[in-house]
Amino acid sequence: MAKEISGYLKLQIRGGQANPSPPVGPALGSKGLNIMDFCKQFNARTQEKQGQVLPVLITIYSDKSFDFVIKTPPAAVMLLEASKKKSGSAEPNRTKIGSVTWDQVKAIAETKMPDLNAFKIDSAMKMVAGTARSMGIKVTGTAPWE
């Protein structure tokens, strides 16, 4: 028989660096989950993605057990890495902080493809380019579909 789901919890944690301190500990503790058990499992599954920000969706069951799914890193974080910047622009419509090429956008879109609601790589690239524009990052070159 299937377990009864009592809730979900979404967190963003750096790969291989989950520990019981805030924000992980209080979020899991308030739901009654074993914090150290989650940290050990998460760190073991994300050793190869050390230091990357990873969204995780935790499914909480009524018997206080849990499962979790690790998603791909956010497009915004990947864009900042590609443009070698610390944060986005305070005024993205006026002040551009950096630029990325369409090849970099395509690489990010291919990485993000499992988590995006797009069927074609061109659609995924448009989504990533829109994220870049809203962060004040300019996409240089000509788009592949033009």
N, CA, C and O atoms as CSV, one atom per row, in Angstrom:
chain,resi,resn,atom,element,x,y,z
A,1,MET,N,N,0.838,-1.184,0.000
A,1,MET,CA,C,0.000,0.000,0.000
A,1,MET,C,C,0.881,1.245,0.000
A,1,MET,O,O,1.926,1.268,0.651
A,2,ALA,N,N,0.469,2.265,-0.718
A,2,ALA,CA,C,1.248,3.494,-0.826
A,2,ALA,C,C,1.175,4.301,0.470
A,2,ALA,O,O,0.168,4.286,1.179
A,3,LYS,N,N,2.260,4.998,0.754
A,3,LYS,CA,C,2.298,5.848,1.942
A,3,LYS,C,C,1.457,7.091,1.709
A,3,LYS,O,O,1.318,7.558,0.579
A,4,GLU,N,N,0.901,7.618,2.783
A,4,GLU,CA,C,0.099,8.839,2.694
A,4,GLU,C,C,1.022,10.052,2.765
A,4,GLU,O,O,1.818,10.188,3.694
A,5,ILE,N,N,0.903,10.933,1.766
A,5,ILE,CA,C,1.740,12.129,1.702
A,5,ILE,C,C,1.138,13.204,2.596
A,5,ILE,O,O,-0.046,13.524,2.491
A,6,SER,N,N,1.977,13.762,3.486
A,6,SER,CA,C,1.472,14.817,4.365
A,6,SER,C,C,1.910,16.208,3.907
A,6,SER,O,O,1.384,17.206,4.399
A,7,GLY,N,N,2.865,16.293,2.971
A,7,GLY,CA,C,3.255,17.604,2.470
A,7,GLY,C,C,4.519,17.567,1.638
A,7,GLY,O,O,5.165,16.532,1.473
A,8,TYR,N,N,4.845,18.739,1.121
A,8,TYR,CA,C,6.045,18.921,0.306
A,8,TYR,C,C,6.852,20.072,0.880
A,8,TYR,O,O,6.312,20.949,1.555
A,9,LEU,N,N,8.145,20.062,0.608
A,9,LEU,CA,C,9.023,21.125,1.065
A,9,LEU,C,C,10.043,21.384,-0.040
A,9,LEU,O,O,10.686,20.453,-0.525
A,10,LYS,N,N,10.192,22.643,-0.435
A,10,LYS,CA,C,11.159,23.014,-1.457
A,10,LYS,C,C,12.282,23.811,-0.809
A,10,LYS,O,O,12.035,24.766,-0.071
A,11,LEU,N,N,13.514,23.409,-1.091
A,11,LEU,CA,C,14.685,24.109,-0.577
A,11,LEU,C,C,15.711,24.265,-1.691
A,11,LEU,O,O,15.688,23.522,-2.672
A,12,GLN,N,N,16.603,25.222,-1.537
A,12,GLN,CA,C,17.753,25.353,-2.437
A,12,GLN,C,C,19.000,25.230,-1.575
A,12,GLN,O,O,19.251,26.054,-0.695
A,13,ILE,N,N,19.780,24.180,-1.846
A,13,ILE,CA,C,20.943,23.863,-1.027
A,13,ILE,C,C,22.154,23.693,-1.943
A,13,ILE,O,O,22.017,23.199,-3.062
A,14,ARG,N,N,23.321,24.092,-1.484
A,14,ARG,CA,C,24.548,23.863,-2.257
A,14,ARG,C,C,24.888,22.381,-2.218
A,14,ARG,O,O,24.810,21.737,-1.171
A,15,GLY,N,N,25.267,21.852,-3.375
A,15,GLY,CA,C,25.565,20.435,-3.495
A,15,GLY,C,C,26.681,19.993,-2.562
A,15,GLY,O,O,27.737,20.623,-2.504
A,16,GLY,N,N,26.443,18.904,-1.829
A,16,GLY,CA,C,27.439,18.359,-0.915
A,16,GLY,C,C,27.657,19.169,0.348
A,16,GLY,O,O,28.575,18.875,1.113
A,17,GLN,N,N,26.831,20.187,0.586
A,17,GLN,CA,C,27.047,21.062,1.739
A,17,GLN,C,C,25.813,21.198,2.628
A,17,GLN,O,O,25.660,22.203,3.322
A,18,ALA,N,N,24.936,20.203,2.614
A,18,ALA,CA,C,23.761,20.258,3.495
A,18,ALA,C,C,24.214,19.983,4.925
A,18,ALA,O,O,24.942,19.022,5.177
A,19,ASN,N,N,23.782,20.828,5.860
A,19,ASN,CA,C,24.085,20.614,7.272
A,19,ASN,C,C,22.889,21.055,8.098
A,19,ASN,O,O,22.016,21.762,7.596
A,20,PRO,N,N,22.840,20.642,9.374
A,20,PRO,CA,C,21.646,20.921,10.185
A,20,PRO,C,C,21.441,22.380,10.574
A,20,PRO,O,O,20.443,22.700,11.219
A,21,SER,N,N,22.347,23.265,10.204
A,21,SER,CA,C,22.167,24.675,10.550
A,21,SER,C,C,21.112,25.296,9.630
A,21,SER,O,O,20.730,24.690,8.629
A,22,PRO,N,N,20.641,26.504,9.968
A,22,PRO,CA,C,19.647,27.149,9.103
A,22,PRO,C,C,20.185,27.333,7.700
A,22,PRO,O,O,21.388,27.542,7.545
A,23,PRO,N,N,19.365,27.268,6.682
A,23,PRO,CA,C,17.912,27.113,6.662
A,23,PRO,C,C,17.433,25.667,6.642
A,23,PRO,O,O,16.235,25.426,6.787
A,24,VAL,N,N,18.330,24.698,6.467
A,24,VAL,CA,C,17.916,23.299,6.317
A,24,VAL,C,C,17.330,22.735,7.613
A,24,VAL,O,O,16.233,22.176,7.607
A,25,GLY,N,N,18.045,22.879,8.701
A,25,GLY,CA,C,17.620,22.292,9.978
A,25,GLY,C,C,16.236,22.718,10.439
A,25,GLY,O,O,15.383,21.862,10.675
A,26,PRO,N,N,15.984,24.034,10.576
A,26,PRO,CA,C,14.666,24.474,11.030
A,26,PRO,C,C,13.525,24.067,10.080
A,26,PRO,O,O,12.430,23.733,10.530
A,27,ALA,N,N,13.791,24.098,8.765
A,27,ALA,CA,C,12.743,23.737,7.804
A,27,ALA,C,C,12.352,22.273,7.953
A,27,ALA,O,O,11.166,21.944,7.929
A,28,LEU,N,N,13.335,21.392,8.107
A,28,LEU,CA,C,13.046,19.969,8.257
A,28,LEU,C,C,12.543,19.645,9.659
A,28,LEU,O,O,11.649,18.817,9.833
A,29,GLY,N,N,13.124,20.304,10.654
A,29,GLY,CA,C,12.725,20.052,12.041
A,29,GLY,C,C,11.283,20.420,12.308
A,29,GLY,O,O,10.604,19.741,13.078
A,30,SER,N,N,10.801,21.488,11.684
A,30,SER,CA,C,9.411,21.901,11.895
A,30,SER,C,C,8.421,20.880,11.319
A,30,SER,O,O,7.265,20.826,11.739
A,31,LYS,N,N,8.880,20.077,10.363
A,31,LYS,CA,C,8.034,19.034,9.778
A,31,LYS,C,C,8.217,17.699,10.488
A,31,LYS,O,O,7.520,16.735,10.171
A,32,GLY,N,N,9.146,17.624,11.448
A,32,GLY,CA,C,9.370,16.412,12.217
A,32,GLY,C,C,10.239,15.382,11.516
A,32,GLY,O,O,10.168,14.196,11.839
A,33,LEU,N,N,11.055,15.807,10.566
A,33,LEU,CA,C,11.912,14.874,9.831
A,33,LEU,C,C,13.267,14.718,10.515
A,33,LEU,O,O,13.687,15.580,11.287
A,34,ASN,N,N,13.941,13.612,10.224
A,34,ASN,CA,C,15.285,13.369,10.737
A,34,ASN,C,C,16.263,14.211,9.915
A,34,ASN,O,O,16.533,13.901,8.754
A,35,ILE,N,N,16.786,15.269,10.519
A,35,ILE,CA,C,17.622,16.238,9.810
A,35,ILE,C,C,18.934,15.601,9.355
A,35,ILE,O,O,19.334,15.775,8.203
A,36,MET,N,N,19.601,14.875,10.228
A,36,MET,CA,C,20.896,14.284,9.884
A,36,MET,C,C,20.756,13.227,8.795
A,36,MET,O,O,21.632,13.099,7.940
A,37,ASP,N,N,19.670,12.474,8.820
A,37,ASP,CA,C,19.442,11.461,7.783
A,37,ASP,C,C,19.314,12.129,6.414
A,37,ASP,O,O,19.889,11.657,5.434
A,38,PHE,N,N,18.558,13.232,6.347
A,38,PHE,CA,C,18.420,13.958,5.085
A,38,PHE,C,C,19.771,14.513,4.630
A,38,PHE,O,O,20.137,14.380,3.462
A,39,CYS,N,N,20.507,15.131,5.546
A,39,CYS,CA,C,21.792,15.742,5.183
A,39,CYS,C,C,22.760,14.703,4.630
A,39,CYS,O,O,23.442,14.960,3.638
A,40,LYS,N,N,22.827,13.532,5.261
A,40,LYS,CA,C,23.734,12.475,4.795
A,40,LYS,C,C,23.332,11.985,3.405
A,40,LYS,O,O,24.190,11.821,2.537
A,41,GLN,N,N,22.041,11.750,3.185
A,41,GLN,CA,C,21.567,11.277,1.878
A,41,GLN,C,C,21.796,12.330,0.802
A,41,GLN,O,O,22.266,12.003,-0.288
A,42,PHE,N,N,21.472,13.586,1.088
A,42,PHE,CA,C,21.633,14.666,0.110
A,42,PHE,C,C,23.102,14.838,-0.260
A,42,PHE,O,O,23.437,14.934,-1.441
A,43,ASN,N,N,23.974,14.878,0.734
A,43,ASN,CA,C,25.404,15.063,0.468
A,43,ASN,C,C,25.978,13.900,-0.333
A,43,ASN,O,O,26.835,14.106,-1.193
A,44,ALA,N,N,25.516,12.680,-0.063
A,44,ALA,CA,C,26.001,11.516,-0.813
A,44,ALA,C,C,25.562,11.588,-2.279
A,44,ALA,O,O,26.330,11.233,-3.173
A,45,ARG,N,N,24.334,12.044,-2.524
A,45,ARG,CA,C,23.812,12.089,-3.896
A,45,ARG,C,C,24.316,13.294,-4.686
A,45,ARG,O,O,24.185,13.316,-5.910
A,46,THR,N,N,24.885,14.289,-4.021
A,46,THR,CA,C,25.325,15.501,-4.732
A,46,THR,C,C,26.823,15.733,-4.644
A,46,THR,O,O,27.275,16.867,-4.802
A,47,GLN,N,N,27.604,14.695,-4.396
A,47,GLN,CA,C,29.061,14.866,-4.296
A,47,GLN,C,C,29.663,15.379,-5.595
A,47,GLN,O,O,30.588,16.191,-5.560
A,48,GLU,N,N,29.161,14.925,-6.749
A,48,GLU,CA,C,29.724,15.349,-8.028
A,48,GLU,C,C,29.305,16.769,-8.400
A,48,GLU,O,O,29.885,17.351,-9.316
A,49,LYS,N,N,28.319,17.337,-7.719
A,49,LYS,CA,C,27.864,18.706,-7.991
A,49,LYS,C,C,28.247,19.629,-6.833
A,49,LYS,O,O,27.472,20.504,-6.446
A,50,GLN,N,N,29.413,19.433,-6.299
A,50,GLN,CA,C,29.907,20.163,-5.139
A,50,GLN,C,C,29.844,21.675,-5.347
A,50,GLN,O,O,30.397,22.194,-6.317
A,51,GLY,N,N,29.168,22.383,-4.434
A,51,GLY,CA,C,29.147,23.839,-4.460
A,51,GLY,C,C,28.072,24.470,-5.325
A,51,GLY,O,O,27.806,25.663,-5.185
A,52,GLN,N,N,27.435,23.702,-6.227
A,52,GLN,CA,C,26.374,24.270,-7.069
A,52,GLN,C,C,25.081,24.384,-6.261
A,52,GLN,O,O,24.784,23.528,-5.427
A,53,VAL,N,N,24.318,25.445,-6.516
A,53,VAL,CA,C,23.019,25.607,-5.873
A,53,VAL,C,C,22.047,24.650,-6.556
A,53,VAL,O,O,21.863,24.706,-7.772
A,54,LEU,N,N,21.423,23.768,-5.765
A,54,LEU,CA,C,20.516,22.765,-6.317
A,54,LEU,C,C,19.153,22.846,-5.628
A,54,LEU,O,O,19.072,22.715,-4.406
A,55,PRO,N,N,18.088,23.060,-6.393
A,55,PRO,CA,C,16.753,22.984,-5.800
A,55,PRO,C,C,16.419,21.526,-5.475
A,55,PRO,O,O,16.752,20.624,-6.242
A,56,VAL,N,N,15.777,21.307,-4.364
A,56,VAL,CA,C,15.389,19.952,-3.975
A,56,VAL,C,C,13.930,19.978,-3.531
A,56,VAL,O,O,13.521,20.857,-2.772
A,57,LEU,N,N,13.142,19.005,-4.009
A,57,LEU,CA,C,11.733,18.871,-3.632
A,57,LEU,C,C,11.621,17.659,-2.722
A,57,LEU,O,O,11.854,16.527,-3.144
A,58,ILE,N,N,11.264,17.910,-1.471
A,58,ILE,CA,C,11.164,16.848,-0.473
A,58,ILE,C,C,9.699,16.479,-0.303
A,58,ILE,O,O,8.863,17.337,-0.020
A,59,THR,N,N,9.390,15.194,-0.476
A,59,THR,CA,C,8.044,14.687,-0.250
A,59,THR,C,C,8.004,14.117,1.159
A,59,THR,O,O,8.770,13.212,1.490
A,60,ILE,N,N,7.109,14.648,1.991
A,60,ILE,CA,C,7.018,14.239,3.390
A,60,ILE,C,C,5.806,13.322,3.551
A,60,ILE,O,O,4.696,13.662,3.143
A,61,TYR,N,N,6.039,12.159,4.151
A,61,TYR,CA,C,4.964,11.196,4.370
A,61,TYR,C,C,4.462,11.291,5.808
A,61,TYR,O,O,5.150,11.829,6.675
A,62,SER,N,N,3.249,10.761,6.062
A,62,SER,CA,C,2.618,10.890,7.377
A,62,SER,C,C,3.372,10.136,8.467
A,62,SER,O,O,3.220,10.453,9.647
A,63,ASP,N,N,4.192,9.133,8.094
A,63,ASP,CA,C,4.969,8.407,9.105
A,63,ASP,C,C,6.343,9.045,9.360
A,63,ASP,O,O,7.232,8.414,9.931
A,64,LYS,N,N,6.505,10.315,8.926
A,64,LYS,CA,C,7.725,11.128,9.104
A,64,LYS,C,C,8.900,10.618,8.274
A,64,LYS,O,O,10.042,10.998,8.533
A,65,SER,N,N,8.646,9.777,7.299
A,65,SER,CA,C,9.700,9.410,6.351
A,65,SER,C,C,9.636,10.393,5.186
A,65,SER,O,O,8.704,11.193,5.100
A,66,PHE,N,N,10.613,10.341,4.295
A,66,PHE,CA,C,10.651,11.308,3.196
A,66,PHE,C,C,11.370,10.721,1.992
A,66,PHE,O,O,12.135,9.763,2.099
A,67,ASP,N,N,11.097,11.327,0.847
A,67,ASP,CA,C,11.817,11.096,-0.397
A,67,ASP,C,C,12.172,12.476,-0.922
A,67,ASP,O,O,11.513,13.458,-0.581
A,68,PHE,N,N,13.207,12.560,-1.749
A,68,PHE,CA,C,13.501,13.859,-2.338
A,68,PHE,C,C,14.016,13.707,-3.754
A,68,PHE,O,O,14.648,12.714,-4.113
A,69,VAL,N,N,13.722,14.740,-4.556
A,69,VAL,CA,C,14.136,14.802,-5.954
A,69,VAL,C,C,15.021,16.031,-6.102
A,69,VAL,O,O,14.643,17.132,-5.702
A,70,ILE,N,N,16.204,15.832,-6.681
A,70,ILE,CA,C,17.131,16.937,-6.893
A,70,ILE,C,C,16.952,17.441,-8.319
A,70,ILE,O,O,17.046,16.667,-9.272
A,71,LYS,N,N,16.695,18.723,-8.462
A,71,LYS,CA,C,16.485,19.349,-9.771
A,71,LYS,C,C,17.804,19.906,-10.305
A,71,LYS,O,O,18.831,19.860,-9.628
A,72,THR,N,N,17.758,20.435,-11.532
A,72,THR,CA,C,18.943,21.075,-12.106
A,72,THR,C,C,19.103,22.470,-11.503
A,72,THR,O,O,18.124,23.053,-11.037
A,73,PRO,N,N,20.331,23.016,-11.506
A,73,PRO,CA,C,20.543,24.347,-10.929
A,73,PRO,C,C,19.677,25.403,-11.620
A,73,PRO,O,O,19.373,25.258,-12.804
A,74,PRO,N,N,19.271,26.465,-10.906
A,74,PRO,CA,C,18.460,27.518,-11.509
A,74,PRO,C,C,19.171,28.188,-12.684
A,74,PRO,O,O,20.393,28.334,-12.680
A,75,ALA,N,N,18.398,28.590,-13.682
A,75,ALA,CA,C,18.958,29.245,-14.874
A,75,ALA,C,C,19.685,30.528,-14.485
A,75,ALA,O,O,20.721,30.851,-15.066
A,76,ALA,N,N,19.155,31.260,-13.512
A,76,ALA,CA,C,19.782,32.511,-13.090
A,76,ALA,C,C,21.186,32.270,-12.547
A,76,ALA,O,O,22.106,33.035,-12.839
A,77,VAL,N,N,21.354,31.214,-11.763
A,77,VAL,CA,C,22.664,30.898,-11.200
A,77,VAL,C,C,23.633,30.506,-12.312
A,77,VAL,O,O,24.796,30.908,-12.295
A,78,MET,N,N,23.156,29.726,-13.271
A,78,MET,CA,C,24.006,29.298,-14.383
A,78,MET,C,C,24.396,30.486,-15.272
A,78,MET,O,O,25.516,30.547,-15.777
A,79,LEU,N,N,23.468,31.425,-15.457
A,79,LEU,CA,C,23.771,32.625,-16.242
A,79,LEU,C,C,24.824,33.493,-15.549
A,79,LEU,O,O,25.713,34.038,-16.203
A,80,LEU,N,N,24.721,33.619,-14.239
A,80,LEU,CA,C,25.720,34.393,-13.501
A,80,LEU,C,C,27.098,33.751,-13.607
A,80,LEU,O,O,28.103,34.449,-13.740
A,81,GLU,N,N,27.146,32.413,-13.548
A,81,GLU,CA,C,28.425,31.718,-13.711
A,81,GLU,C,C,28.985,31.939,-15.111
A,81,GLU,O,O,30.183,32.169,-15.273
A,82,ALA,N,N,28.114,31.871,-16.133
A,82,ALA,CA,C,28.562,32.040,-17.516
A,82,ALA,C,C,29.070,33.452,-17.775
A,82,ALA,O,O,30.027,33.643,-18.525
A,83,SER,N,N,28.425,34.450,-17.150
A,83,SER,CA,C,28.851,35.835,-17.362
A,83,SER,C,C,29.916,36.280,-16.359
A,83,SER,O,O,30.408,37.406,-16.429
A,84,LYS,N,N,30.270,35.384,-15.420
A,84,LYS,CA,C,31.291,35.650,-14.398
A,84,LYS,C,C,30.949,36.865,-13.538
A,84,LYS,O,O,31.808,37.705,-13.269
A,85,LYS,N,N,29.695,36.950,-13.113
A,85,LYS,CA,C,29.236,38.052,-12.255
A,85,LYS,C,C,28.726,37.480,-10.935
A,85,LYS,O,O,28.429,36.290,-10.830
A,86,LYS,N,N,28.630,38.352,-9.928
A,86,LYS,CA,C,28.156,37.937,-8.615
A,86,LYS,C,C,26.636,38.014,-8.489
A,86,LYS,O,O,26.018,37.152,-7.866
A,87,SER,N,N,26.025,39.065,-9.091
A,87,SER,CA,C,24.583,39.223,-9.005
A,87,SER,C,C,24.073,39.955,-10.234
A,87,SER,O,O,24.846,40.512,-11.014
A,88,GLY,N,N,22.758,39.941,-10.391
A,88,GLY,CA,C,22.136,40.613,-11.525
A,88,GLY,C,C,22.111,42.117,-11.340
A,88,GLY,O,O,22.520,42.634,-10.300
A,89,SER,N,N,21.629,42.814,-12.356
A,89,SER,CA,C,21.578,44.267,-12.346
A,89,SER,C,C,20.435,44.768,-11.471
A,89,SER,O,O,19.378,44.140,-11.410
A,90,ALA,N,N,20.641,45.887,-10.801
A,90,ALA,CA,C,19.578,46.503,-10.011
A,90,ALA,C,C,18.523,47.119,-10.926
A,90,ALA,O,O,17.345,47.165,-10.572
A,91,GLU,N,N,18.938,47.589,-12.091
A,91,GLU,CA,C,18.023,48.150,-13.091
A,91,GLU,C,C,18.281,47.429,-14.420
A,91,GLU,O,O,19.000,47.955,-15.269
A,92,PRO,N,N,17.710,46.242,-14.612
A,92,PRO,CA,C,18.027,45.448,-15.799
A,92,PRO,C,C,17.618,46.109,-17.115
A,92,PRO,O,O,18.224,45.839,-18.151
A,93,ASN,N,N,16.600,46.968,-17.088
A,93,ASN,CA,C,16.174,47.628,-18.323
A,93,ASN,C,C,17.120,48.760,-18.728
A,93,ASN,O,O,17.136,49.158,-19.892
A,94,ARG,N,N,17.907,49.282,-17.788
A,94,ARG,CA,C,18.810,50.397,-18.079
A,94,ARG,C,C,20.279,49.992,-18.039
A,94,ARG,O,O,21.052,50.336,-18.934
A,95,THR,N,N,20.652,49.269,-17.010
A,95,THR,CA,C,22.062,48.945,-16.788
A,95,THR,C,C,22.307,47.470,-17.078
A,95,THR,O,O,21.757,46.598,-16.405
A,96,LYS,N,N,23.127,47.196,-18.074
A,96,LYS,CA,C,23.507,45.818,-18.392
A,96,LYS,C,C,24.807,45.510,-17.663
A,96,LYS,O,O,25.743,46.308,-17.690
A,97,ILE,N,N,24.864,44.341,-17.006
A,97,ILE,CA,C,26.046,44.019,-16.201
A,97,ILE,C,C,27.032,43.116,-16.928
A,97,ILE,O,O,28.197,43.035,-16.538
A,98,GLY,N,N,26.587,42.443,-17.970
A,98,GLY,CA,C,27.477,41.520,-18.659
A,98,GLY,C,C,26.794,40.956,-19.881
A,98,GLY,O,O,25.715,41.404,-20.269
A,99,SER,N,N,27.430,39.966,-20.485
A,99,SER,CA,C,26.846,39.365,-21.674
A,99,SER,C,C,27.192,37.882,-21.738
A,99,SER,O,O,28.190,37.432,-21.174
A,100,VAL,N,N,26.343,37.135,-22.437
A,100,VAL,CA,C,26.579,35.730,-22.723
A,100,VAL,C,C,26.305,35.518,-24.212
A,100,VAL,O,O,25.588,36.300,-24.837
A,101,THR,N,N,26.874,34.469,-24.765
A,101,THR,CA,C,26.659,34.175,-26.186
A,101,THR,C,C,25.498,33.191,-26.326
A,101,THR,O,O,25.069,32.573,-25.352
A,102,TRP,N,N,25.005,33.060,-27.542
A,102,TRP,CA,C,23.920,32.110,-27.786
A,102,TRP,C,C,24.383,30.674,-27.553
A,102,TRP,O,O,23.577,29.817,-27.191
A,103,ASP,N,N,25.678,30.400,-27.757
A,103,ASP,CA,C,26.202,29.059,-27.481
A,103,ASP,C,C,26.106,28.744,-25.994
A,103,ASP,O,O,25.764,27.624,-25.613
A,104,GLN,N,N,26.411,29.742,-25.145
A,104,GLN,CA,C,26.291,29.543,-23.703
A,104,GLN,C,C,24.827,29.360,-23.305
A,104,GLN,O,O,24.509,28.527,-22.456
A,105,VAL,N,N,23.935,30.147,-23.924
A,105,VAL,CA,C,22.497,30.017,-23.649
A,105,VAL,C,C,22.027,28.618,-24.039
A,105,VAL,O,O,21.243,28.003,-23.317
A,106,LYS,N,N,22.505,28.112,-25.181
A,106,LYS,CA,C,22.111,26.769,-25.629
A,106,LYS,C,C,22.597,25.699,-24.652
A,106,LYS,O,O,21.865,24.754,-24.356
A,107,ALA,N,N,23.824,25.838,-24.150
A,107,ALA,CA,C,24.360,24.877,-23.180
A,107,ALA,C,C,23.527,24.882,-21.890
A,107,ALA,O,O,23.235,23.826,-21.329
A,108,ILE,N,N,23.151,26.074,-21.431
A,108,ILE,CA,C,22.326,26.185,-20.222
A,108,ILE,C,C,20.951,25.573,-20.479
A,108,ILE,O,O,20.430,24.849,-19.631
A,109,ALA,N,N,20.360,25.856,-21.640
A,109,ALA,CA,C,19.033,25.323,-21.977
A,109,ALA,C,C,19.058,23.798,-22.053
A,109,ALA,O,O,18.115,23.141,-21.613
A,110,GLU,N,N,20.131,23.231,-22.610
A,110,GLU,CA,C,20.230,21.769,-22.689
A,110,GLU,C,C,20.345,21.147,-21.306
A,110,GLU,O,O,19.795,20.074,-21.060
A,111,THR,N,N,21.058,21.815,-20.401
A,111,THR,CA,C,21.174,21.330,-19.030
A,111,THR,C,C,19.830,21.412,-18.311
A,111,THR,O,O,19.462,20.496,-17.576
A,112,LYS,N,N,19.095,22.508,-18.522
A,112,LYS,CA,C,17.829,22.749,-17.837
A,112,LYS,C,C,16.639,22.018,-18.459
A,112,LYS,O,O,15.562,21.985,-17.866
A,113,MET,N,N,16.818,21.433,-19.646
A,113,MET,CA,C,15.712,20.852,-20.408
A,113,MET,C,C,14.794,19.918,-19.590
A,113,MET,O,O,13.578,20.015,-19.752
A,114,PRO,N,N,15.301,19.025,-18.725
A,114,PRO,CA,C,14.383,18.152,-17.969
A,114,PRO,C,C,13.422,18.902,-17.047
A,114,PRO,O,O,12.330,18.410,-16.766
A,115,ASP,N,N,13.817,20.089,-16.574
A,115,ASP,CA,C,12.987,20.844,-15.629
A,115,ASP,C,C,12.154,21.937,-16.282
A,115,ASP,O,O,11.322,22.551,-15.614
A,116,LEU,N,N,12.355,22.194,-17.572
A,116,LEU,CA,C,11.587,23.233,-18.255
A,116,LEU,C,C,10.361,22.623,-18.929
A,116,LEU,O,O,10.349,21.436,-19.256
A,117,ASN,N,N,9.334,23.440,-19.132
A,117,ASN,CA,C,8.151,22.955,-19.837
A,117,ASN,C,C,8.245,23.334,-21.309
A,117,ASN,O,O,7.373,24.010,-21.854
A,118,ALA,N,N,9.326,22.883,-21.937
A,118,ALA,CA,C,9.554,23.141,-23.357
A,118,ALA,C,C,9.890,21.808,-24.033
A,118,ALA,O,O,10.534,20.941,-23.441
A,119,PHE,N,N,9.444,21.664,-25.278
A,119,PHE,CA,C,9.707,20.428,-26.006
A,119,PHE,C,C,10.867,20.583,-26.979
A,119,PHE,O,O,11.521,19.599,-27.323
A,120,LYS,N,N,11.128,21.804,-27.426
A,120,LYS,CA,C,12.201,22.058,-28.388
A,120,LYS,C,C,13.298,22.873,-27.719
A,120,LYS,O,O,13.045,23.662,-26.809
A,121,ILE,N,N,14.515,22.664,-28.188
A,121,ILE,CA,C,15.651,23.387,-27.619
A,121,ILE,C,C,15.544,24.885,-27.888
A,121,ILE,O,O,15.994,25.693,-27.075
A,122,ASP,N,N,14.943,25.270,-29.037
A,122,ASP,CA,C,14.767,26.693,-29.336
A,122,ASP,C,C,13.869,27.370,-28.302
A,122,ASP,O,O,14.142,28.493,-27.877
A,123,SER,N,N,12.797,26.686,-27.899
A,123,SER,CA,C,11.889,27.244,-26.889
A,123,SER,C,C,12.603,27.383,-25.544
A,123,SER,O,O,12.428,28.378,-24.841
A,124,ALA,N,N,13.399,26.388,-25.195
A,124,ALA,CA,C,14.155,26.450,-23.942
A,124,ALA,C,C,15.169,27.587,-23.977
A,124,ALA,O,O,15.381,28.271,-22.976
A,125,MET,N,N,15.799,27.786,-25.148
A,125,MET,CA,C,16.768,28.877,-25.282
A,125,MET,C,C,16.084,30.233,-25.118
A,125,MET,O,O,16.660,31.146,-24.526
A,126,LYS,N,N,14.864,30.374,-25.636
A,126,LYS,CA,C,14.120,31.630,-25.478
A,126,LYS,C,C,13.805,31.891,-24.004
A,126,LYS,O,O,13.853,33.034,-23.549
A,127,MET,N,N,13.484,30.831,-23.260
A,127,MET,CA,C,13.213,30.986,-21.823
A,127,MET,C,C,14.465,31.456,-21.083
A,127,MET,O,O,14.401,32.370,-20.261
A,128,VAL,N,N,15.594,30.831,-21.377
A,128,VAL,CA,C,16.851,31.203,-20.715
A,128,VAL,C,C,17.250,32.624,-21.107
A,128,VAL,O,O,17.724,33.391,-20.269
A,129,ALA,N,N,17.059,32.976,-22.384
A,129,ALA,CA,C,17.373,34.336,-22.834
A,129,ALA,C,C,16.488,35.363,-22.125
A,129,ALA,O,O,16.951,36.456,-21.798
A,130,GLY,N,N,15.230,35.026,-21.886
A,130,GLY,CA,C,14.330,35.913,-21.147
A,130,GLY,C,C,14.784,36.100,-19.708
A,130,GLY,O,O,14.696,37.200,-19.162
A,131,THR,N,N,15.266,35.032,-19.098
A,131,THR,CA,C,15.808,35.134,-17.742
A,131,THR,C,C,17.032,36.048,-17.737
A,131,THR,O,O,17.195,36.877,-16.841
A,132,ALA,N,N,17.889,35.887,-18.748
A,132,ALA,CA,C,19.081,36.734,-18.852
A,132,ALA,C,C,18.687,38.198,-18.994
A,132,ALA,O,O,19.273,39.066,-18.347
A,133,ARG,N,N,17.699,38.474,-19.838
A,133,ARG,CA,C,17.257,39.846,-20.055
A,133,ARG,C,C,16.721,40.447,-18.761
A,133,ARG,O,O,16.981,41.616,-18.475
A,134,SER,N,N,15.979,39.673,-17.977
A,134,SER,CA,C,15.412,40.195,-16.734
A,134,SER,C,C,16.471,40.381,-15.649
A,134,SER,O,O,16.218,41.035,-14.637
A,135,MET,N,N,17.665,39.802,-15.860
A,135,MET,CA,C,18.761,39.974,-14.908
A,135,MET,C,C,19.717,41.085,-15.330
A,135,MET,O,O,20.625,41.439,-14.578
A,136,GLY,N,N,19.522,41.636,-16.529
A,136,GLY,CA,C,20.415,42.669,-17.022
A,136,GLY,C,C,21.625,42.097,-17.736
A,136,GLY,O,O,22.657,42.760,-17.839
A,137,ILE,N,N,21.510,40.866,-18.233
A,137,ILE,CA,C,22.589,40.235,-18.984
A,137,ILE,C,C,22.194,40.238,-20.451
A,137,ILE,O,O,21.102,39.793,-20.806
A,138,LYS,N,N,23.076,40.737,-21.300
A,138,LYS,CA,C,22.803,40.838,-22.741
A,138,LYS,C,C,23.226,39.539,-23.418
A,138,LYS,O,O,24.275,38.978,-23.103
A,139,VAL,N,N,22.395,39.063,-24.360
A,139,VAL,CA,C,22.737,37.885,-25.150
A,139,VAL,C,C,23.278,38.383,-26.480
A,139,VAL,O,O,22.559,39.021,-27.249
A,140,THR,N,N,24.557,38.090,-26.754
A,140,THR,CA,C,25.214,38.613,-27.933
A,140,THR,C,C,25.178,37.612,-29.091
A,140,THR,O,O,25.077,36.403,-28.885
A,141,GLY,N,N,25.262,38.139,-30.288
A,141,GLY,CA,C,25.238,37.294,-31.488
A,141,GLY,C,C,23.838,37.223,-32.066
A,141,GLY,O,O,22.926,37.905,-31.600
A,142,THR,N,N,23.678,36.400,-33.076
A,142,THR,CA,C,22.349,36.221,-33.670
A,142,THR,C,C,21.766,34.912,-33.194
A,142,THR,O,O,22.468,33.910,-33.057
A,143,ALA,N,N,20.476,34.937,-32.943
A,143,ALA,CA,C,19.781,33.740,-32.478
A,143,ALA,C,C,19.797,32.671,-33.572
A,143,ALA,O,O,19.674,33.014,-34.748
A,144,PRO,N,N,19.942,31.413,-33.232
A,144,PRO,CA,C,20.017,30.346,-34.221
A,144,PRO,C,C,18.773,30.223,-35.114
A,144,PRO,O,O,18.881,29.752,-36.246
A,145,TRP,N,N,17.614,30.631,-34.632
A,145,TRP,CA,C,16.380,30.490,-35.419
A,145,TRP,C,C,16.145,31.668,-36.339
A,145,TRP,O,O,15.192,31.659,-37.118
A,146,GLU,N,N,16.989,32.680,-36.268
A,146,GLU,CA,C,16.811,33.859,-37.142
A,146,GLU,C,C,17.526,33.681,-38.454
A,146,GLU,O,O,17.484,34.569,-39.305
